[in-house]
Amino acid sequence: MTASDATSLPWHLYMVRTHQGHLYTGISQDVARRFLEHQEGGKKASKFLRGKGPLKLVFQQEVGNRSTALKAEIALKKLPKQKKENLTKNTGRLHLDNLELPVLSK
């Protein structure tokens, strides 16, 4: 993949469930690759997820560009656990227009 390919790929919001039932939220342009990195537990894995496997990818949604993905990630992390669980169980979609997306300064 070239640098220009990477900039044109859409960003995704995703949630991973740990063996203990905790939910981890992240963003990536390639969720499958990122999830594999988490599962392998190497340097590129989230520190939060290391040693907490087996892991399960329970939610993913395309959210557009990186800025929107970052804002959606922050908003999703602020939701009550039950709303996050509803997203994972109902294969629902996170309606970005209903969230209070933070303003990120540059």
N, C-alpha and C positions, 0 to 999 in steps of 0.2 A: 504494500500500500504506500503510495506516495503522500507527501505532505498535503498536496492539494486535494487528494482523495479524503484524507482525514478531516479536513475543514468542511467538506461538503456532506459528510455523514451526519445523520441526525443523532441527537443525544437521547438517552433513555434513563429513566428513573427506575430503580429496582429495589426489592427487599429480599433479604436472605434470612431464613430461620435457622437458628443454631439447634444443636441437640437438646439444649436446656429450654428451648422455646422462645428465646429472645429474638427480636427482630433487628436486623441491621439494614440501614438505608444507604444507598449510594447512587452514583450516576456514572454512565459510561457510554461510549459510542459503540462498544462491542460487548454486550452483556455476557455472552457465552464465554468469551476470552477472560473477562474480568471475574466471572464466577469460578472458572477453572483456576485462576490465580488464587482466589480465596480458598478453594478446596485444597490446593497443593500446600498452602501454608508457608510459602517461601517469603523472600524479601518483599515481593510485590503485593502480598496478601495484607489485608487490613489487620492491624495489631489486635483489634477487638475480636476478630474471628479466629485467630490462631489458637489451635487446641480445643476448639469448641464444636468440632464436627461430630457426626456427619452433618453437612450443611444441605439445605434445600432452598432452591430458588422458588419463591412463592408469589412474586409479583414483578411485573415489568411493564413499562409503558413508554412509548415514544413521546418526548416532550418538546422537541424542536432544537433550538440552538443551546449552546453551553450556558449562556446567561439565564435563560428560562429554566434549564435543568437545575442549576445551582439554587435558584429561587424556589423551585418546586421541592427540592430536597430539604431545604430549610423549613418550608411550610409543612411538608409531610412529617418531619421529625417533631413538629409541635402539636400534631394531632393526638387526641387521646388514643390509648392503645386499642380500644374497641373499634374505633374508626379504621385504624390500620388493619386490624384483624378482618373487618368487613371487606376490605379491598382484597385480602388474600383468599378469603373463602368464596366470594361471589364472582371471582374473576372480574371484579368491577374496574371502573376507570376512575382515576382521580381527575375531577373537573377543575382544571387550573383557574378558570374564570371565577370559581366560587371560593378560592383560597385567598387569603391575604398574603400576597407575595411580597417579600421584603424588597426594599430598594437597596441595591448593592452599589456602593461607591467604588469608583475606580482608583 
